[in-house]
Amino acid sequence: MEFFCELKKVVDDSYQIQIGKNLENQLVADINGGLLKGKKKLAVVTDEQVKSLYAENICNLLCENGYDARLITIGSGEKFKTRQVKEYVEDTMLGFGFRRDCAVIAVGGGVVTDLAGFVAGTYGRGVDFVNYATTLLSAADASVGGKTAVDTPLATNLIGIFNQPKKVYLDIDTWKTLPKREIYSGLAETIKHACLADAEFFEFLENNIEKIINLDEQACMHVAQKNCEIKYNVVMQDERESGLREILNLGHTVGRAIETVSDYKLLHGEAVSIGLVAQARLGEKHGFISKENVERLENLLAKAHLPIAIPDYINKAELVKKLYTDKKVRNGTLRFVFQKEIGGMMCFGENQYGLEIAEQDIADIINKL
């Protein structure tokens, strides 16, 4: 005997992205207005650096407005985006007596938003969450798009789910408390977006990179808006990465591998910067980008105080092996996405943006970087 279980459904995962300054009160007002469907128990997940800067204030504001808001603090940095830390957050929430009657508020950078979004997607089989992004990197990348995950010693971001937030807050005022190195790191994802989708934006970055580094308000607002515009235009067309969304991994095949092999001595954006150079030089070899535009990319990354060469302490043979943990690998074969000059992406067939690459081809590039 057989039964057919029909479970067709239409889900609207749309959400608002708000860009502004000092958005803590707006967050509370939105929750008061029903953003989290009247949930009173709120887990505010943050890290050690952001805790005293923003998360404690947000938690206190929520408590003052009648919510049972509890602060959960994890370590700072990619090393803490693990299954063990996710388990710690979940066990802490269970200890608070939180069940399906709760919601999660992620206050921090990409590690916090990735991990907290994953917790929210599995806790009680799914509870609502919002992202309050406090870094340029998370504003450019992690807080928008719904990808949530943890890392393992073998690979980054291979264990996770797609889980869309109820709302994203990009508070550019928080960038003022970032170390300069974090600003530089965030610019890598910004430059990546310009490479893959907007030549005019790339030129803007070339002409205004110092203004952005010095946190000129108008320039930073433009950067935040363009990052969101470019990313959501891709995500709206391919939420689950069935094809087009792979282009957002530009520079990440080598970048993520370097990040892991460096034992996270390199920040994510620093690793992605080197990955962008690697794909551009390989792309030049295949005729996808001119030497002039490779030089423009490398010059812009250097102006943003980002590395464009592999540090001496990186074992290059180990790095090549680590490439095989990339999500784009198919049947044991390396695949890369490539920019088309500046402002476009290569397409290799209907909805096919990844190109199979021989190990020796990328190994040659890596050995010269």
C-alpha positions as CSV (number, residue, x, y, z in Angstrom):
1,M,0.0,0.0,0.0
2,E,1.3,3.5,-0.9
3,F,0.2,7.0,0.1
4,F,1.0,10.2,-1.6
5,C,1.7,13.1,0.8
6,E,1.1,16.3,-1.0
7,L,2.7,19.3,0.7
8,K,2.8,22.0,-1.9
9,K,3.0,25.5,-0.4
10,V,3.9,29.0,-1.3
11,V,6.1,30.9,1.2
12,D,6.7,34.6,1.2
13,D,10.2,35.2,2.7
14,S,10.3,38.9,1.8
15,Y,11.9,41.2,4.3
16,Q,13.0,44.8,4.6
17,I,16.6,46.1,4.8
18,Q,16.9,49.4,6.6
19,I,20.0,51.5,6.2
20,G,20.6,54.4,8.6
21,K,22.3,55.6,11.8
22,N,21.6,54.8,15.4
23,L,18.8,52.2,14.6
24,E,18.5,50.7,18.1
25,N,15.3,52.6,18.9
26,Q,13.9,51.7,15.4
27,L,14.5,48.0,16.1
28,V,12.6,48.2,19.4
29,A,9.8,50.2,17.8
30,D,9.5,47.6,15.0
31,I,9.3,44.8,17.6
32,N,6.7,46.7,19.5
33,G,4.8,47.0,16.2
34,G,4.6,43.3,15.7
35,L,7.8,42.5,13.7
36,L,8.3,39.3,15.7
37,K,4.6,38.4,16.0
38,G,4.3,39.5,19.6
39,K,7.1,37.2,21.0
40,K,8.2,38.3,24.4
41,K,11.2,36.0,24.9
42,L,14.1,37.3,22.9
43,A,17.6,35.9,22.7
44,V,20.1,38.7,21.8
45,V,23.1,36.9,20.4
46,T,26.4,38.9,20.1
47,D,30.1,38.6,20.5
48,E,32.7,39.8,23.0
49,Q,33.6,42.9,21.1
50,V,30.1,44.0,20.2
51,K,28.5,43.2,23.6
52,S,29.4,46.4,25.4
53,L,29.3,48.6,22.3
54,Y,25.7,47.9,21.1
55,A,24.2,44.6,22.3
56,E,23.9,45.4,26.0
57,N,22.1,48.7,25.1
58,I,19.7,46.9,22.7
59,C,19.0,44.2,25.4
60,N,18.3,46.9,28.0
61,L,16.0,48.8,25.7
62,L,14.0,45.6,25.1
63,C,13.8,44.9,28.8
64,E,12.6,48.4,29.4
65,N,9.8,47.8,26.9
66,G,8.6,44.7,28.7
67,Y,10.4,41.9,26.9
68,D,12.2,39.0,28.5
69,A,15.5,39.7,26.6
70,R,18.5,37.7,27.4
71,L,22.1,38.4,26.2
72,I,24.1,35.4,24.9
73,T,27.7,36.2,24.1
74,I,30.1,34.2,22.0
75,G,33.8,34.7,21.2
76,S,34.9,37.1,18.5
77,G,36.1,35.8,15.2
78,E,35.6,33.1,12.6
79,K,37.1,30.5,15.0
80,F,33.9,30.7,17.0
81,K,31.5,29.9,14.1
82,T,31.4,26.2,15.0
83,R,28.9,23.5,15.8
84,Q,30.1,23.6,19.4
85,V,29.3,27.3,19.8
86,K,25.9,26.8,18.1
87,E,25.3,24.1,20.7
88,Y,26.3,26.5,23.5
89,V,23.8,29.1,22.2
90,E,21.0,26.6,22.0
91,D,21.7,25.1,25.5
92,T,21.7,28.6,26.9
93,M,18.4,29.4,25.4
94,L,17.0,26.1,26.7
95,G,18.3,27.0,30.1
96,F,16.4,30.3,29.9
97,G,13.2,28.3,29.4
98,F,12.9,29.5,25.8
99,R,10.9,27.2,23.6
100,R,9.0,28.0,20.3
101,D,7.7,31.1,22.0
102,C,10.9,33.0,21.4
103,A,12.8,34.9,18.7
104,V,16.5,35.6,18.0
105,I,18.2,39.0,17.5
106,A,21.7,38.8,16.0
107,V,23.8,41.9,16.9
108,G,27.2,41.8,15.3
109,G,29.2,40.9,12.2
110,G,29.1,38.0,9.8
111,V,30.0,35.3,12.4
112,V,27.2,36.4,14.7
113,T,24.6,36.7,12.0
114,D,25.6,33.4,10.3
115,L,25.5,31.5,13.5
116,A,22.5,33.1,15.1
117,G,20.5,32.7,11.9
118,F,21.4,29.0,11.9
119,V,20.3,28.7,15.5
120,A,17.0,30.4,14.7
121,G,16.4,28.1,11.8
122,T,16.7,24.9,13.8
123,Y,15.7,25.9,17.3
124,G,12.2,24.6,18.0
125,R,12.2,23.6,14.3
126,G,12.4,27.3,13.4
127,V,11.9,30.6,15.2
128,D,12.0,34.2,13.8
129,F,15.1,36.3,13.8
130,V,16.4,39.7,12.8
131,N,19.9,40.9,11.9
132,Y,21.4,44.0,13.3
133,A,24.7,44.3,11.4
134,T,27.6,46.2,13.0
135,T,30.4,45.7,10.5
136,L,31.0,46.8,6.9
137,L,31.6,43.2,6.1
138,S,28.3,42.0,7.4
139,A,26.5,44.9,5.8
140,A,28.1,43.9,2.5
141,D,27.6,40.2,2.7
142,A,26.5,38.1,5.6
143,S,23.5,39.9,6.9
144,V,21.6,39.8,3.6
145,G,20.6,36.8,1.6
146,G,19.6,34.2,4.2
147,K,22.7,31.9,4.1
148,T,23.4,30.7,7.6
149,A,26.1,28.1,8.5
150,V,28.9,27.0,10.8
151,D,32.4,26.0,9.9
152,T,34.2,22.7,10.6
153,P,37.9,21.9,10.7
154,L,37.5,20.4,7.2
155,A,35.5,23.2,5.5
156,T,33.7,26.5,5.9
157,N,30.0,27.0,5.6
158,L,29.2,23.5,4.4
159,I,26.8,22.8,7.4
160,G,23.9,25.3,7.4
161,I,20.5,26.2,6.0
162,F,18.9,29.0,4.0
163,N,16.9,31.0,6.5
164,Q,15.6,34.5,5.8
165,P,15.4,37.1,8.6
166,K,12.3,39.1,9.4
167,K,14.3,42.3,8.9
168,V,17.9,43.5,8.5
169,Y,19.2,46.7,10.1
170,L,22.4,48.2,8.6
171,D,23.6,50.8,11.1
172,I,26.5,52.6,9.5
173,D,27.1,54.5,12.7
174,T,28.5,51.3,14.1
175,W,31.4,51.4,11.6
176,K,32.9,54.2,13.6
177,T,33.9,51.7,16.4
178,L,35.5,49.3,14.0
179,P,39.3,48.9,13.9
180,K,40.7,50.0,10.5
181,R,41.6,46.5,9.6
182,E,37.9,45.5,9.8
183,I,37.0,48.4,7.5
184,Y,39.6,47.2,5.0
185,S,38.3,43.6,5.3
186,G,34.7,44.8,4.6
187,L,35.8,46.6,1.5
188,A,36.8,43.3,-0.1
189,E,33.2,42.1,-0.4
190,T,32.3,45.6,-1.6
191,I,34.9,45.5,-4.3
192,K,33.7,42.0,-5.2
193,H,30.2,43.3,-5.8
194,A,31.5,46.0,-8.1
195,C,33.5,43.5,-10.0
196,L,30.6,41.2,-10.7
197,A,27.8,43.6,-11.3
198,D,28.6,47.3,-11.6
199,A,31.5,48.9,-13.5
200,E,30.3,52.4,-12.5
201,F,30.4,51.4,-8.8
202,F,33.9,50.1,-9.3
203,E,35.0,53.4,-10.7
204,F,33.3,55.2,-7.7
205,L,35.4,53.0,-5.4
206,E,38.6,53.8,-7.3
207,N,37.9,57.5,-6.8
208,N,36.5,57.5,-3.3
209,I,38.3,54.7,-1.4
210,E,40.0,57.1,1.0
211,K,36.6,58.7,1.8
212,I,35.1,55.4,2.7
213,I,38.1,54.4,4.8
214,N,37.7,57.7,6.7
215,L,34.0,57.0,7.1
216,D,32.6,59.9,5.1
217,E,28.9,59.6,5.8
218,Q,27.7,60.2,2.2
219,A,30.2,57.8,0.7
220,C,29.5,55.1,3.3
221,M,25.7,55.4,2.8
222,H,26.3,55.0,-1.0
223,V,28.4,51.9,-0.4
224,A,25.8,50.3,1.9
225,Q,23.0,51.0,-0.6
226,K,25.0,49.6,-3.6
227,N,26.0,46.5,-1.7
228,C,22.4,45.7,-0.8
229,E,21.2,46.5,-4.3
230,I,23.7,44.3,-6.0
231,K,23.3,41.4,-3.6
232,Y,19.5,41.3,-3.4
233,N,19.2,41.6,-7.2
234,V,21.0,38.3,-7.4
235,V,19.3,36.7,-4.4
236,M,15.8,37.6,-5.6
237,Q,16.5,35.6,-8.8
238,D,18.1,32.6,-7.1
239,E,17.5,32.3,-3.4
240,R,18.7,28.7,-3.1
241,E,21.9,29.0,-5.2
242,S,20.7,26.8,-8.1
243,G,22.8,28.7,-10.6
244,L,23.1,32.5,-10.7
245,R,23.7,33.0,-7.0
246,E,27.1,31.2,-7.4
247,I,28.4,34.5,-8.8
248,L,28.4,35.9,-5.2
249,N,31.2,33.4,-4.5
250,L,33.6,35.4,-6.8
251,G,37.0,35.1,-5.2
252,H,35.8,32.7,-2.5
253,T,37.1,29.4,-3.9
254,V,40.7,30.4,-3.1
255,G,39.7,33.0,-0.5
256,R,37.9,30.6,1.9
257,A,40.6,28.0,1.5
258,I,43.3,30.6,2.4
259,E,41.2,31.7,5.4
260,T,41.1,28.2,6.7
261,V,44.7,27.3,6.0
262,S,45.9,30.5,7.7
263,D,44.1,29.2,10.8
264,Y,42.1,32.5,10.6
265,K,45.1,34.7,11.0
266,L,43.7,36.4,7.9
267,L,40.3,38.1,8.2
268,H,37.6,37.0,5.8
269,G,37.9,40.0,3.6
270,E,41.7,39.7,3.5
271,A,41.4,36.2,2.3
272,V,38.8,37.1,-0.3
273,S,41.0,39.9,-1.6
274,I,43.7,37.3,-2.4
275,G,41.0,35.0,-3.9
276,L,39.8,37.9,-6.2
277,V,43.4,38.3,-7.5
278,A,43.7,34.6,-8.1
279,Q,40.5,34.3,-10.1
280,A,41.3,37.5,-12.1
281,R,44.8,36.2,-13.0
282,L,43.3,32.8,-13.9
283,G,40.6,34.6,-15.8
284,E,43.2,36.6,-17.8
285,K,44.8,33.3,-18.8
286,H,41.4,32.1,-20.1
287,G,40.6,35.4,-21.9
288,F,37.8,36.5,-19.6
289,I,39.5,39.8,-18.4
290,S,42.2,42.0,-19.8
291,K,45.6,42.5,-18.2
292,E,44.7,46.2,-17.7
293,N,41.6,45.3,-15.7
294,V,43.4,42.8,-13.6
295,E,45.9,45.6,-12.7
296,R,42.9,47.9,-11.9
297,L,41.5,45.3,-9.5
298,E,44.9,44.7,-7.8
299,N,45.5,48.5,-7.5
300,L,42.1,49.0,-5.9
301,L,42.6,46.2,-3.4
302,A,46.0,47.6,-2.5
303,K,44.5,51.1,-2.1
304,A,42.0,49.5,0.3
305,H,45.0,48.2,2.3
306,L,44.1,44.6,1.4
307,P,46.6,41.8,0.6
308,I,47.1,40.8,-3.0
309,A,49.7,38.1,-2.4
310,I,49.7,34.9,-0.4
311,P,51.5,35.3,2.9
312,D,54.8,33.3,3.2
313,Y,53.5,31.3,6.2
314,I,50.8,29.7,4.0
315,N,51.6,26.2,2.7
316,K,50.7,26.4,-0.9
317,A,50.4,22.6,-1.5
318,E,48.0,22.4,1.5
319,L,46.1,25.4,0.1
320,V,45.6,23.6,-3.3
321,K,44.2,20.6,-1.5
322,K,41.9,22.7,0.6
323,L,40.2,24.1,-2.6
324,Y,38.4,20.8,-2.9
325,T,36.3,21.6,0.2
326,D,34.6,24.5,-1.8
327,K,30.8,24.3,-2.2
328,K,31.1,24.6,-6.0
329,V,33.1,21.4,-6.4
330,R,31.2,18.8,-8.4
331,N,32.2,15.1,-8.7
332,G,35.6,15.9,-7.3
333,T,36.4,18.6,-9.9
334,L,37.2,22.2,-9.1
335,R,34.8,24.9,-10.4
336,F,35.4,28.6,-10.4
337,V,33.2,31.6,-11.2
338,F,34.9,34.4,-13.1
339,Q,34.3,38.1,-13.6
340,K,33.9,39.3,-17.2
341,E,36.2,42.3,-17.4
342,I,34.8,44.7,-14.7
343,G,31.1,44.8,-13.9
344,G,30.0,41.5,-15.4
345,M,30.2,37.7,-14.9
346,M,31.1,34.9,-17.3
347,C,28.2,32.5,-18.2
348,F,29.1,29.1,-19.5
349,G,25.6,27.9,-20.6
350,E,22.0,28.2,-19.4
351,N,22.2,29.1,-15.7
352,Q,25.8,27.8,-15.6
353,Y,28.2,30.2,-14.0
354,G,30.9,27.8,-12.8
355,L,33.6,26.5,-15.0
356,E,35.6,23.3,-14.4
357,I,39.3,24.1,-13.8
358,A,42.2,21.7,-13.8
359,E,44.1,21.6,-10.5
360,Q,47.4,22.4,-12.2
361,D,45.9,25.6,-13.8
362,I,45.0,27.1,-10.4
363,A,48.1,25.6,-8.7
364,D,50.3,27.6,-11.2
365,I,48.5,30.8,-10.3
366,I,48.8,30.1,-6.6
367,N,52.5,29.3,-6.8
368,K,53.1,32.7,-8.4
369,L,51.0,34.7,-6.0
